Amino acid sequence: MSVRPANGAPPVALAGRGLSKAYRLGELNGLRHALEALRGRPHGTSRASLEVLTGVDFTVYRGESFGIVGTNGSGKSTMLQIIAGTTLPTGGEMEVHGRVVPLLAVGTGFHPELTGQENVRLFAASLGIPLDVIEQRIGAVAAFAELERHMKTPVKRFSSGMLSRLSFSIAMQFPADIYIFDEVLAVVDGEFQGRCLLEIKRLHAAGRTIIFVSHSLDQVQDVCERVMWLERGRIKQLGLVEHVLAAYERAHGVHPQ
């Protein structure tokens, strides 16, 4: 259930408070290290850490379409993984209200040896969708993705575009409160991309919360109301889409594509 702030703002869909994420560099579980640990003699070699996110604070309200921009290595993917719950922060806390459908890297969550149909069932079941609802929607998933002839084929034989189509179609057919789109339109053709953007806007109009990441600033401008700009794991700017994208373009010398 969403939490309504005391100041009369819309209910909160998700909020990050002091979020940090660090990864330790180097090998931890080598054979020599494991043997020494079993003998009660820890190796003792300290390892450097890589700070990916540092002290990130933000709030997304229910029904908002919220974009995240930044160059490669800025922390965008790690932030989305924390929101989706596939990784945990090393500092701070992530508050999420409602069911989340994460469309992260192409093919994420798919088992390569399973068929398209089997992966739809697996993905939807992981979201807590009842089996009878899953079976009713499989045909619609295949139709939207235009993959009817391929649904009994193992997805290891799918192209990246086919995987992206299947991922997006699953999200459109199974209801959620929060949808995360991370570059899911980068490998599909223009016609399907246009359909996807229309569907994202339809979800937004229906009151769903959208988290949208794309290297296409045109798409971010078209879809989002507010944008968070991440730079080296910190918030550089957060505000209305036109203001943040204008500053981002000036800083990086890029323009909408």
N, C-alpha and C positions, 0 to 999 in steps of 0.2 A: 504494500500500500504506500502511495506517495505521501510525503510529509509536506503540509502546507506551512510556509514560513509565517511568522507572526506579523510581518509587515504587509501582508495582503498580496504578495507576489504569488505567481502560480506555484503549484506543488513542485517539490524538488524531484527530478527523475534520477539524478546522480550527482555526487559531489566528491571532489578530491580535496583532502586537507593535508598539506605538508607532505605530499607524495614524493618519495625518493625510491630509486632502484639502483642497486650496484651489483655488478657481477665480478666475481673473483677470477683473475686471470691465471692461466697455467693449469697443469695437470694436478688433480687431487688424489685420484684413485689408482695411481700406478701400482704395479705389483710390489715393488720395493717398499712403497709407502704402506701398503696393506699389511705386508709381513711385519714391518716394524711396529705398526699399531697393534697387531695381534700379540706381539711380544711385550707390549707395554712400553714401547719406545717410540713415541710420536716423532715424526721426521723433523718437525720444528722449523721447516723452511717457510718463512712468511711469503705470501703471495700478494701481488699488487691487485687493486680492485679498479674497476671501470665504473664510474658514476654516470648512469644513463639519464636519470631524472633527479632533480634536486629541488625540494621545497615547492612543489607545484600545487597551487590552490585554484580551484575553479568550481562552478556550479552550473549544471544544465537543468532547465526546468521542463516539466512534463509538456509534451507537445511541441517542443522547440526543435529546430533543425540547426545543428551546431557543427561547424567545420573545424578541422585541425590542419594547419599547414606548417611546413618546415622543410628544410633541405634534408638529404639523406644523412642519417646519424643524429638527427635532432631529438629523437626520443618518441616520435609519433607511434611507431609500431608497438613499442613497449607500453606506452600509455593505453593503447587500444587493448592489449593483452591484459592489462590490469583491470580495465573496465569490464572485459569479458569474463574475467576470473580464471584465465588460463595461466596467469602468473601472479605472484603476490608481491606487493611492495616491500622493500626492506625498511621503509620508514613511512610514517603517516598512515592514513586510512582512506579507503575507497568505499563510499556509501552508494548503493545501487538499489533502486526500488522497481521491482517488476521483472518480468521475463525478458532476457536479452537474447537476440539472434545475432551472433557475430559472423560476418562475412569478411574474414581476414585474408591471408595470402591465398591465392588460387589453389583449390584442392584441399585446404585445411579441413581436417575432420573426416575426410574420405579415406576409406581403406582401399588401396589399389587393387586388391584381388577380388573385391566384391563388385557386383554389377551396379549399374545406375539405380535400379529399383531397390536393391539391398541397401545401398548407401542412403537413399532417401529415408528408408525405414529406420536405419541406424541414427541418422542425424536428427530426425524428428523425435525419435524415442528419447534421445539424450536431452531434448528440450522439455520432456514430460508430456508430449502429445499422446492422447489415447490411441491405441492400435486401430480401432475402427475408423477414427478420423484420418489417420495416416493412409489407410487403404482407400478411403474415399477420395483422397487428394492426389494420389500418385499419378493418375491420368492427367490431371490438370497441371502438375509439375512438368511432366513430359511435353505436354502441348505448349506451354508457355516457352519452354526452352527449345522447342522444335527438335526434340531428340527422341521422338517416339520409336524410331527404328533402332535406337542404340541402347535402350534402357535395360536390356538383358545382356549387355556387353560389360566385361570388367572395366572399371574406370581407368585402369592403367593404360588402356588403349585410347583414351580420350585425349584430344588436344587440349591445350590450356584454355582455348576459347570455349570448348565444349564443357570443361569443368566449371568455368566461370558462369556459363549459362545455367548449368545445373544448380550451382550454389545459389544464384540469384533467384531462380525459380522456386527453390525450396523455401526461401525466405518470404516470397510473395504468397505462398499458399498456406503457411502455418503462422497463426497470429502470435504477436509478441508486443511488449510494451516499448522496448528499446531496440532499434536496429543499428548495427555498426557496419558501415560500408568502407572498406579499405582497398582502394584501387581496384575494385572488382570489375570496373568497366574498361580497364586499360587494354584488355586483350580481346574484346568483342567488337564485331563490326558496327558500323555507324547506325544501321537500321535498328539493331537490337539495343544498342546503347541508348538511342532515343526512347525506345519503349521502356527501358529500365529507369531512365530519368523521370519519365511520366509517372511510373509506378511509385518511385520514391516521393514525388510530389503528392501523389494520391494518399500515401501513408501519412505524410505530414498533415495534409488537409483533414484526415480522419482523426487527428489528435495523437498520432504516434510520435515518439521521440526519435530523432535521427542524429546519428554521429557519422559524419561524412569526411573522408580523406581522399584527396585526389591531387595529382600533379597538375591537372588541368584547372587553372584558376577560373576559367570560364564556367566550368561545372560547379566549382565551389560558390562562385558568385550567383549562379542560377538556382542553387539548391538551398543555401544556408542563410540564416538570419544573423547569427553571430559567429565569430571565428576566433580561435586561439592559435597564436603563432608561437611555436616552440623553437628555441635556438639553443643548441648545446645543452638540452635537458632542462632548460628553464623557460618560463613564460616571458617572451619578449613583448608581446602585446595581446590584449584580449578586448574585443569590442564588436561594434557593428561591422558587418562583412565589408562594406565599401571602404571604411577607414583602415581596417587591418590589411586588406589586400593592397590598397594603395601604398601603404608604408612598406609592405613586404616587397612589392615590385620595385620601389625606389631603392631599397637596400640590396636587392639581389639582381637588379637589372633585368627582370623578367616582365613579361606582359601576358595577359590572357591569351590562350592559344585558340 
